[in-house]
Amino acid sequence: MKKVFRITLVLVFVALFVATFAYLYSKSRKKPVVYEIKNPEITNIVKKTVATGSVVPRKEVAIKPQVSGIIEALYVEAGQKVRKGDLIAKVRIIPDMVTLNNAESRLKRAQINLEDAKMVYERQKKVYEQGVIPEAEFQQYRRDYNNALEELEAAENNLQLIREGVSKKAGTVTNTLIRSTIDGMVLDVPVEVGNSVIEANNFNEGTTIASVADMGEMIFKGKVDETEVGKLKPGMPLVLRIGAIENETFDAFLEYIAPKGKEENGAIQFEIKAAVKLKDKSFIRANYSANADIVLERADSVLAVEESLLKFEKDSAYVEVETATPQVFEKRFIKTGLSDGIRIQVLEGLSKEDKIKGPEKKDASKEQDKKG
């Protein structure tokens, strides 16, 4: 029994030794590297740049008063559509006291002069009818009387203009009634009833009573970096993405590139403008922020590979293509074309059936263990 026990114990130790050796050997073996296989594909490649900016009306007008005074009434509010000539507001004139006093004084002088000229005219008319004075002398008295009449009317109109902003000759035409100068939508009414306003003149741009814009014609105003502006040309298509309108794009066409750039945050930026093609169901509000994809170059239905698969040797690009033996690759030089930063066009050297060496598979060892 002792002999059998001894032999069994020896066999157990030998088995443990062999198993341990086999385990350590299997762990020390170098695991085979397995690579992913990528195939060229037929796709569209678009090279583009992005411009940031906003969508604004092409035509926006600031309505300003022609007289200074106080807002007596407002007839519109923001969002309301108006036609050319529609009433926007009414201004009540607060006349300057010095100017008003001078106008009243002028009217009194005109009345005095008219009374005097009338008396002389009527007296000389009787003398003329009696044949005492010649017609040439009487004509001078008649002219003085007519001039006095005209001066009185001018003084009355001047005083009325200063007080009310309208004269008798003008009839219903008055510059105290502010009207829209275009058809469009009222974007903003920055004043309230009772606010003082200043007229537009050579020395002051005046107070804006309302902003009116044609919302049926919008443009994109944005900026591009000086490194990209040389590639732009009028007529290029743009794809607009408006932040406030999700999952929808708008077509636009570049129509203006600024000839002079401006420095912003250490970089030179050039302004661009593009006409936006509006959609019937979408209402674009003024000053919506937007990003514009500007198509610089485009290649449709071309053979392309992922740009990360390319390797370079001197001035030439190549990829590693799988041979007839799986996971065995050979170097193949190719000629490339347009790139969008992710994919690159292949002009020569590859076909759609070729298998290209990709990145190493992370779970390659597990797959190899399963096969083993």
Phi, psi and omega in degrees: 000320180297322181293317179295319179297319180296317180295320180297318180297319179296318180296322178296316178296320179295319180295318178296321180295315181294318180296318178296318180296317181295321180294314179296325180292318180294326179286330182280347179293141178286124183286138179292142179269128180245131182252148174290153180249127179245145179244142172298154181222156175270122184206177175258135180242125182236122176262124186217165173235160184245131175244136178257145180180216182211162178259124184227159176294144177293322183238110177230128187240135174267119180275121183236152181281157176261357176224152175272147180170210182236138178294116181268328181203145174242134185248000181225166173220164183300136181097349182276139177272139181228159174252161177300128181097350178294147183287130178258311184201168175234134182249131175264123184284135171250098188291150173290132186295324180293315179296319179296318180295320179295322180292320178294321178295320178297320179296319179296318179296320179296321178295318179297314181296323179293317179300317180294315181295325180293317179299314180296318182297313181295321179295315182288334178295319178295318180296320180294319180295334177277354178082017181283320182244152179287163181296325181299320179290321179294328181298326179294319179293323179293322179294318178299321179293316179295322177297322179293321176298315181295321180294323178294315180296320179296320179294321178294316178296320180297317179294320180292323177297319182292322182281317190239347181081014180212147179247167179296323181293328184287338181070237181276351180285124180212144178270008173274345175263117184266125184240156178290141180262353179217165169278140178166203181243140176285116181273325185203143173234091188280004180241165177235162176300129183103345178290144173278141179231153181245138180290154175280128179213189183292341185248352182212135182285350176085167180272131177281122179271323179202153173249126182239135183221152174273103184279359178274355179223104184247153176229154174263126175246119182216186181223143177234155181286155181297337180288341182252340189295332180293342181269354184268147176218145176303139182100349179296142178283147176233151174242116183266136171240115182263128186301325183279347180243100186280153174056033178212140178239159180230140177276146177211164181226128183295130180230352180209135174230124184298134177285346181229134179267165177235143181279127177223119180054040176084000180236150179271123181245141178245134179281141175230155176226141181221139177283129183264134175270109185280156176252148185298322187272351185250128176256119181261121178277154181295139176073021169299133176286145184208155172244138182243123172272117181258119182282113179273315178215157183210139175224118184258142175054056180241159177283131184214156175229165176293134184295336180291344180280346183285143171233160187231141176225109188059242182257011185247148178253144178213163173231163177257119185254137181291136177275192178295333178273125181303141177064021173242126189237154177231151181282135178221121179281141182228163175251125186253163179233235185288143179229143175253011180095343178243313178240154182227141182287138177253117181270321181213152171107346182224156172236170183293336183275347183294147179248123188253141179292125180253200178289161180292138178287134182287330182258026183297322182294323179294318179296321180293322178296321180295319179295321179293000000 
